[in-house]
Amino acid sequence: MSELPEETGDERVDAVLAGLGDLAGRPVGEHVTVFDQAFSGLEAALGSVDGQMGDQ
């Protein structure tokens, strides 16, 4: 896997990226679960940004 950025400036996104960084140490059978969790976390972060943008 390519090197991940150290920080994005958003704690939620940084936590998701940290979880993806652990993929190499996990069995392949667990990767789908990790990706599902990452997708959910990123979707929640984007949803909160969309909500903030609509308030302006």
N, C-alpha and C positions, 0 to 999 in steps of 0.2 A: 504494500500500500504506500502511496506517496506520503511525504511528510505533511503533517497537519499544522496549520498556523498555531502559534502559541496562545494568542488571545484575539478575540474578535471585537471585544468591547461590550459584548452582551453576555452576562453570566449564564443565561439559559442556553445560549448557543455554545458557549465554551464547555458547558457540562456535557452537551450532546457530543461534541467533538472528542472530548476526553473518553467517552464511552466507546466511540468508534475506534479510538486508538488502542483499545484493549482487544480488538478482534483477533489480532495475530496470535494471542495466547489462548483463544477459545477454540473448541472443536467446531468444525464447519457446521454441524447440525444446530449449533446455537446462534449462528450468524443471522438467520431470519428474524429471530426474536430481537436481537440487538438492533437490526435495521428498522424493525417495526417501532421499537421504542424511540429510536432516533427520529424517525418520521413524525411520530406523535409529538415529540418535544419541539421539533422545528415548526410543525404546524401550529402548536400552541403559541410559540414565540411570535410567529407571523400574524396570528390572529389578534394578539394583544397589540401589535404595532398598527394593524388595520383599525382597531378600535380607537387607538389614540389619534390616528390621522383623521378619523371621522369626527372627532370632537373639536377639531380646529376650525 
